[in-house]
Amino acid sequence: MPRCPDNNTLTPLLRKLSASLGESQAKNELRWLLQHVRTKLGDTGGSSASPHQHQSARLWREQPAPSALEIERSSVRLGSVQWSWLRQAVADRTERHKPLQYIIGEQQFGNLSIGVRPPVLIPRWETEEWMLRLAGLINAHTDAASDGALPKSATAPRPLNILDACTGSGCIALGLGSELAENSARIVGVDISQDAVGLAQDNLAFNRTLLSNHVEFRMLDLQQPPDALLAQLPVGESLHGCWDMIVSNPPYVTPAEYCKLDPDVKDWEDIRALVPMPPGTADPHHVPSEKLDPTGILFVVRLAKLAKELGLVGSDRSDAELPNAATLPRLVVEIGGGHQVEPVCQAMHDQGFNMTEVWKDMAGTDRVVLGYFKK
């Protein structure tokens, strides 16, 4: 049997990826690229499957690396367009350090397929993990209300009004919109980046049939003066005049940590989604180091203040339409690890939160701080 030409086998592509990523990661990434090219691209270059029939691999999960033979077998009967795309993908990954998710163009998040494109932050597994945990917590509260576990004097609970700050791709807002009980929440995602809001709206359109709650997105600078900010936030009858919870994966990378990030991140993802910037920053790539927050919690502090400005904490707040609201967090923020727990908790307490909680991720890292207000 004649041997296949070297340019029609995966051997040179695997060799190239291995030199850049290491053998195990190279095999996994090549497997995901093959899965994508076989599912999404026909030999004509068009899509061969309905978007909702395909769920991209959970790229962040540790999976046993396939053998070289398994990989080679999966390339059988690839067409010319598929081979061309695959070679370009490997070149982008190794020579330009383009993140795999940007190459594939999507990332699974909960039961949704979230589109990704540079420079919008790529959804991480840590964020998906706590979003699902938070959805479970909220659903348990909703179930308690619907099952009659609340006092008989309580009025029928209204939907929770949730603000997703620094929404990026919209993954948290859309994830909650999908996972929460039907019509139990109204979620508004905001971001300073036009690229982010545009992508979030595209993801809303793509996943709309999978949502059980209202979700919308708006472009908004949360660091502007309070009066100007509050004037732009949606209020009124549609939101019953108040907010109930802020959730956020804010920028929390310290300047020192940013300098050590791989080019896969630094060269592709928006620095504003990673490192908290001073208010009014015009060019985030040329901010004097002395103006940057060395702790990385500048934006979290702003969110704690925003929670107070929006009335999420305070003895004068009425939650008659949200029985047992004190069991729910009012502010939920992702952090970069244990070094940020104490200052973040202190920032919340300074703004009136009288209880905080810390969630670890599956890797055992302190990942989320939740602020409560219990009367």
C-alpha positions, 0 to 999 in steps of 0.5 A: 500500500502506498504511503500517504504524502507527509502533507496529508497526514497529521504527523507534521502538525502534531510535531509542530504543536508538540514543540510549542505546547508539549506532547500531551497538550498538543495531542489534546488540542489537535483532537479538539481541532479535528473535532471542530473541522469534522463537525463544522467544515464540509469540504466546501468550507460551509457548515455541515451541522446545525450550530445547536447540534454541536457542543464544543469540547470543554477545552479547559478540562483535563482529558487523557491525551489520545495516542498518535494513532487515534489522532491519525485515524480521525483525519481519514477522509478529510477534504482539501478545505478541511486540511487547509483550515487545519494547517492554518489553525496550527500555524496560528496556534504555534506562530501567533500564539492565538488561543485555541478558543479564538481559533475554534470560535466558541466555548461551551458554558453550561449548556450554551455555546458561547461565541468568542472572538478577540479581544473579548475575554474567553470564558474560563471553567472557573467562572462556569463553575461558580455560575452554576453553583450560584444558579443552584443557590438561587433556584433553591431559594425560588423553590422554597418560595414556590413550595410554600416554605416561606411565611404565609404573609409573604407576597408572591416573589417577583423576579430577581433583578441581576446586574452582570458587571463587566459582562464580556462575552455575556457568558455569566448573564446568559448562563444564569438566564438559562439555568435559573427557573423560568421567569425567576430573574431579569438580567442586564449585562453591561460592559465598557467595551463595544466589542464585548457588548456586540459579542454578547448580543450575538451570543444572546441571539444565538442562544435565545431559544435556550433561555428561560429568563429575560437577558439584555446587554448595554454598553456602560462605563461603571467607573463614571460619577454615580449620578451619571451612572445611575441615570443610565442604568435601567430602572422603572416598572420593568425592574420594579425600581430596584436591583437585587444582586450584582454578579461579576468577573471583573478585572483583578489581575495585578500589574505584576501578574500581568507581566508574567502572563503567556502571550496567548493571553497578553497578545490577544485578550483585552487588557481592560478585562484583565487589569483594573484601570483608573477611571477615565483611562484612554489608552490602557496600554500606556498607563504609568505604573504608579497609577495602577492598583498593585492589589488588583482589587480596584474594580471590586472596590468600585462594585462594592460602592456601586452596590451601596449606591444601588441600594443593595445594602441598607436598613431602609431597603424593603424586600417585601416582594423577595421573602428571605432575601437575606439568604441570597448574596447581594454581590458576587465577584470572582477574584484571583486567589487567596491573596485578594480575599481579605481586602475584598471582604474588607471592601464589602464590609466598608460599604455595609455588607455585614457578612461575606463568604468565600467559595473555592474552585475545583482546584482548591483556589479561593475564587469567589467572594459573596457579600450579604446584607442581613438585617 
